[in-house]
Amino acid sequence: MAEAAIELIGINKSFGAVHANRDINLEVARGSIHGIVGENGAGKSTLMSILYGFYQADSGEIRVNGQARAIRASNEAIAAGIGMVHQHFMLVDNFTVLENVILGAENDPLLKKSIARARSELVRLEREYGLQVDPDALIEELPVGLQQRVEILKALYRGAEILILDEPTGVLTPAEADHLFRILRQLKEQGKTVVLITHKLREIMAITDTVSVMRQGTMVATRETAKTTVEELAELMVGRRVLLRVEKGEARPGAVKLAVSDLTVRDGRGVTMVDQVSFEVRAGEIVGIAGVAGNGQSELIEAIAGIRSAVSGSVMLDGRPIDVTGAADPGELRERGLAHVPEDRHHVGLVLAFEENENSILGYHDHERYAKGVFLDIDAIRDAAQEKIEKYDIRPPDCRLKTANFSGGNQQKIVLSREMEQDPGVLVVGQPTRGVDVGAIEFIHKRLIAMRDAGKAVVVVSVELDEIRSLSDRILVMFEGRIVGERGPEASEGELGLLMAGVERRQAAE
């Protein structure tokens, strides 16, 4: 057995009535990749935030490389050789890569020496770990995969020997995730210790040496990864057997509910992101849209939902047009039976400073159930919110809690419950299970299938090919703003991957 890089002994942490960590014991071997899995709200991120000094434990002990450490702030964690890459990156968007790397680690008032040293050190780190990124690029101009590399570079620049990554693949494409895993293996080969917090069990099986499972704030098991299975880990996480595949009957498509014709959409820079796209979605079917992030899927569903104007083309909802090239009103579309679950729940789907019950009615606040004349009926809103909490198993079950205090997966359930419970005729969903644990994924998939079987038309955009293949009755693949193919759910991952890469389109052009 390798010596322990980290030992957490009897860690307890409560937030009011919520006991987030209960008598946690954890040992992480030096030079290993150690996974921590659990449902959303199981206490994984809280535990690692204690290790990184964001929170202080109510009781318990932290040992780093065998030495007891009192870590009261993140700078003390950094001094102990611990770095953390958070699920939501801690970068200054209008700073360069180099400026972000040295931020907080400057060693001269005019920064000349700091910048020179950082530039030299970045060259070494890039060469050693395959973390190539332009040091002079602005963060806001980089895709999320490269922004994540900057976060890793920041930690390594500060001398991290122990690297914590919180849900690192939640915003990455499959190709970016594969590259991240190559980087993590290189870090391990160089003697670094990696702690990986994730809910994606296949990633745990692919990359980790050891995995610990948390459930409802407790540590329930630790396994050598090679000696466990996805099924065992899922059962340990949830406390029951979990269905890891979607069970559904044959679709019975009915009338066309949504018809998109020659739709063209440009982004804020004037770049065409959706290029003459046409498709139909019928009642009683799920149409999945697959593609590598950035190929127009986001802009497509935003135009359909009325939050982005199109340049040309048309969209028909139940045979009536949507004014997609003018001022389409999302509120009017909701009244007409189109519900939208946005890809970015933080910036578009929720107001994080609001209580859960306030977010549970956003966009539907003028419905008669929630109103007393011109005033909101607060009691009715909270009663309805509590009903959704119980039906969708939102944790903790407190409609008065600020939405920012829910885990990412439970925030996603808040958005899904708000839209699904309006009984829409058409549901457009972007990344339905992004940042969601295995138990919640099973629940969300069942809800989507139930909506299909109830005669609803469902559009799902996801970068998770397994999800697209298991949910969809038809799969449309987008590449460079166009639909380049349609396949059935029996299509292989390799076949869809080639379409996503534009291979067939290039071959046709040749």
Backbone hydrogen bonds, N-H to C=O, Kabsch-Sander energy under -0.5 kcal/mol:
donor,donor_aa,acceptor,acceptor_aa,energy
5,A,28,V,-2.7
6,I,28,V,-1.5
7,E,63,R,-2.4
8,L,26,L,-3.1
9,I,7,E,-0.5
9,I,61,E,-2.7
10,G,8,L,-0.5
11,I,24,I,-2.4
12,N,59,S,-2.1
13,K,21,N,-2.1
15,F,18,V,-3.1
18,V,15,F,-2.1
19,H,17,A,-0.7
20,A,13,K,-1.0
20,A,18,V,-1.1
21,N,13,K,-2.0
22,R,217,G,-3.2
23,D,21,N,-0.5
24,I,11,I,-2.5
26,L,8,L,-2.4
28,V,6,I,-2.5
29,A,27,E,-0.5
30,R,3,E,-3.4
32,S,29,A,-1.1
34,H,32,S,-0.6
34,H,194,V,-3.1
35,G,33,I,-0.5
35,G,210,T,-3.2
36,I,196,L,-2.7
37,V,212,S,-2.6
39,E,214,M,-0.5
42,A,39,E,-2.1
47,L,43,G,-2.1
48,M,44,K,-2.0
49,S,45,S,-2.3
50,I,46,T,-1.7
51,L,47,L,-1.8
52,Y,48,M,-1.9
53,G,50,I,-1.0
54,F,49,S,-2.1
55,Y,49,S,-1.3
58,D,12,N,-2.7
59,S,12,N,-1.1
61,E,9,I,-2.5
62,I,69,R,-0.5
63,R,7,E,-2.7
64,V,67,Q,-2.8
65,N,5,A,-2.3
65,N,63,R,-0.5
67,Q,64,V,-1.8
69,R,62,I,-3.0
71,I,69,R,-0.8
72,R,70,A,-0.9
76,E,73,A,-0.9
77,A,73,A,-1.4
78,I,74,S,-2.6
79,A,75,N,-1.9
80,A,76,E,-1.1
81,G,78,I,-1.8
82,I,77,A,-2.4
83,G,162,I,-3.0
85,V,164,I,-3.2
86,H,84,M,-0.6
89,F,87,Q,-0.6
91,L,89,F,-0.8
93,D,91,L,-0.7
95,F,92,V,-1.9
97,V,137,A,-1.8
98,L,135,P,-2.6
100,N,96,T,-2.2
101,V,97,V,-2.2
102,I,98,L,-1.9
103,L,99,E,-1.0
105,A,102,I,-3.2
111,L,108,D,-1.1
115,I,111,L,-3.0
116,A,112,K,-2.1
117,R,113,K,-2.7
118,A,114,S,-2.6
119,R,115,I,-2.6
120,S,116,A,-2.0
121,E,117,R,-2.5
122,L,118,A,-2.7
123,V,119,R,-1.6
124,R,120,S,-1.6
125,L,121,E,-2.6
126,E,122,L,-2.9
127,R,123,V,-2.0
128,E,124,R,-2.5
129,Y,125,L,-2.5
130,G,126,E,-1.5
131,L,126,E,-0.7
137,A,134,D,-1.6
139,I,95,F,-2.3
140,E,93,D,-2.3
141,E,138,L,-1.4
142,L,139,I,-1.9
146,L,143,P,-0.7
147,Q,143,P,-2.0
148,Q,144,V,-2.2
149,R,145,G,-1.2
150,V,146,L,-1.8
151,E,147,Q,-1.8
152,I,148,Q,-2.1
153,L,149,R,-2.9
154,K,150,V,-2.7
155,A,151,E,-1.8
156,L,152,I,-2.5
157,Y,153,L,-2.8
158,R,154,K,-1.3
159,G,156,L,-1.8
160,A,155,A,-1.9
161,E,81,G,-2.4
162,I,81,G,-2.5
163,L,193,T,-3.1
164,I,83,G,-2.9
164,I,162,I,-0.5
165,L,195,V,-2.8
166,D,85,V,-2.6
167,E,165,L,-0.7
167,E,197,I,-2.7
170,G,167,E,-1.3
172,L,169,T,-1.3
177,A,173,T,-2.6
178,D,174,P,-2.2
179,H,175,A,-1.8
180,L,176,E,-2.2
181,F,177,A,-2.2
182,R,178,D,-1.7
183,I,179,H,-1.9
184,L,180,L,-2.5
185,R,181,F,-2.3
186,Q,182,R,-1.9
187,L,183,I,-2.4
188,K,184,L,-2.3
189,E,185,R,-2.4
190,Q,186,Q,-1.5
191,G,188,K,-2.0
192,K,187,L,-2.5
193,T,161,E,-2.7
194,V,32,S,-2.7
195,V,163,L,-2.8
196,L,34,H,-2.6
196,L,194,V,-0.5
197,I,165,L,-3.1
197,I,195,V,-0.6
198,T,36,I,-1.8
198,T,196,L,-0.6
201,L,199,H,-1.0
204,I,200,K,-1.7
205,M,201,L,-2.3
206,A,202,R,-1.5
207,I,203,E,-1.9
208,T,204,I,-2.0
209,D,33,I,-3.3
210,T,33,I,-1.3
211,V,223,R,-2.9
212,S,35,G,-3.0
213,V,221,A,-3.1
214,M,37,V,-2.8
215,R,218,T,-2.5
217,G,42,A,-1.7
218,T,215,R,-1.7
220,V,213,V,-2.4
220,V,218,T,-0.7
221,A,213,V,-1.2
223,R,211,V,-3.1
225,T,209,D,-1.9
227,K,224,E,-1.8
228,T,225,T,-1.5
233,L,229,T,-2.3
234,A,230,V,-2.5
235,E,231,E,-2.1
236,L,232,E,-2.4
237,M,233,L,-2.4
238,V,234,A,-2.1
239,G,235,E,-2.5
244,L,242,V,-0.7
247,E,245,R,-0.5
248,K,246,V,-0.6
252,R,284,G,-0.8
254,G,283,A,-2.7
257,K,281,V,-2.4
258,L,281,V,-2.0
259,A,316,M,-2.3
260,V,279,F,-3.1
261,S,314,S,-3.0
263,L,277,V,-2.7
264,T,312,S,-2.5
265,V,274,V,-2.0
267,D,271,V,-2.4
270,G,267,D,-1.9
273,M,265,V,-2.6
273,M,271,V,-0.6
274,V,265,V,-2.1
275,D,481,G,-3.1
276,Q,274,V,-0.7
277,V,263,L,-2.4
279,F,260,V,-2.0
281,V,258,L,-2.6
283,A,255,A,-2.8
284,G,456,K,-1.1
285,E,282,R,-1.0
285,E,456,K,-0.7
287,V,285,E,-0.5
287,V,458,V,-2.8
288,G,286,I,-0.6
288,G,474,R,-2.8
289,I,460,V,-3.0
290,A,288,G,-0.6
290,A,476,L,-3.0
295,N,292,V,-1.0
300,L,296,G,-2.2
301,I,297,Q,-2.1
302,E,298,S,-1.9
303,A,299,E,-2.1
304,I,300,L,-2.0
305,A,301,I,-2.0
306,G,303,A,-0.9
307,I,302,E,-2.3
308,R,302,E,-0.9
310,A,324,V,-3.1
311,V,264,T,-3.2
312,S,264,T,-1.3
314,S,261,S,-2.3
315,V,322,I,-0.6
316,M,259,A,-2.9
317,L,320,R,-3.4
318,D,257,K,-2.8
318,D,316,M,-0.6
320,R,317,L,-1.7
322,I,315,V,-2.7
324,V,322,I,-2.3
326,G,323,D,-0.9
328,A,326,G,-0.9
333,L,329,D,-2.2
334,R,330,P,-2.3
335,E,331,G,-1.9
336,R,332,E,-1.6
337,G,334,R,-1.4
338,L,333,L,-2.5
339,A,337,G,-0.6
339,A,426,V,-2.7
341,V,428,V,-2.9
345,R,343,E,-1.0
348,V,344,D,-2.1
349,G,344,D,-1.2
350,L,345,R,-1.6
352,L,350,L,-0.6
354,F,351,V,-2.2
356,E,401,L,-2.2
357,N,399,C,-2.3
359,N,355,E,-2.0
360,S,356,E,-1.7
361,I,358,E,-1.0
362,L,359,N,-0.9
364,Y,361,I,-2.9
367,H,364,Y,-1.7
370,Y,367,H,-1.5
371,A,368,E,-1.0
372,K,375,F,-4.0
375,F,372,K,-1.9
377,D,370,Y,-3.0
378,I,376,L,-1.1
381,I,377,D,-2.4
382,R,378,I,-2.5
383,D,379,D,-2.4
384,A,380,A,-2.5
385,A,381,I,-2.4
386,Q,382,R,-2.4
387,E,383,D,-1.8
388,K,384,A,-2.0
389,I,385,A,-2.4
390,E,386,Q,-2.0
391,K,387,E,-2.4
392,Y,388,K,-2.8
393,D,389,I,-0.5
394,I,389,I,-2.0
398,D,396,P,-2.3
401,L,398,D,-1.3
403,T,354,F,-3.0
404,A,352,L,-1.9
405,N,402,K,-1.8
406,F,403,T,-1.7
411,Q,407,S,-2.3
412,Q,408,G,-2.0
413,K,409,G,-1.7
414,I,410,N,-1.7
415,V,411,Q,-1.8
416,L,412,Q,-2.7
417,S,413,K,-2.9
418,R,414,I,-1.8
419,E,415,V,-2.1
420,M,416,L,-3.1
421,E,417,S,-1.9
422,Q,419,E,-1.1
423,D,420,M,-1.8
425,G,337,G,-1.2
426,V,337,G,-2.5
427,L,457,A,-2.6
428,V,339,A,-2.8
429,V,427,L,-0.6
429,V,459,V,-3.2
430,G,341,V,-2.8
431,Q,429,V,-0.6
431,Q,461,V,-3.6
434,R,431,Q,-1.4
436,V,433,T,-1.9
441,I,437,D,-2.6
442,E,438,V,-2.0
443,F,439,G,-1.7
444,I,440,A,-3.0
445,H,441,I,-2.7
446,K,442,E,-2.0
447,R,443,F,-2.0
448,L,444,I,-2.3
449,I,445,H,-2.4
450,A,446,K,-2.4
451,M,447,R,-2.1
452,R,448,L,-2.1
453,D,449,I,-2.8
454,A,450,A,-1.2
455,G,452,R,-1.9
456,K,451,M,-2.3
457,A,425,G,-2.6
458,V,285,E,-2.3
458,V,456,K,-0.5
459,V,427,L,-2.8
460,V,287,V,-2.4
461,V,429,V,-2.8
462,S,289,I,-1.4
462,S,460,V,-0.5
465,L,463,V,-0.9
468,I,464,E,-2.3
469,R,465,L,-2.8
470,S,466,D,-2.1
471,L,467,E,-2.3
472,S,468,I,-2.1
473,D,286,I,-3.2
474,R,286,I,-1.5
475,I,487,R,-3.1
476,L,288,G,-3.3
477,V,485,G,-2.4
478,M,290,A,-2.9
479,F,482,R,-2.5
481,G,295,N,-1.7
482,R,479,F,-1.7
484,V,477,V,-2.7
484,V,482,R,-0.8
485,G,477,V,-0.8
487,R,475,I,-2.7
491,A,488,G,-1.9
496,L,492,S,-2.3
497,G,493,E,-2.5
498,L,494,G,-2.0
499,L,495,E,-1.6
500,M,496,L,-2.6
501,A,497,G,-1.5
502,G,499,L,-1.5
503,V,498,L,-2.5
506,R,502,G,-2.3
507,Q,503,V,-2.5
508,A,504,E,-2.3
509,A,505,R,-1.9
510,E,506,R,-1.6
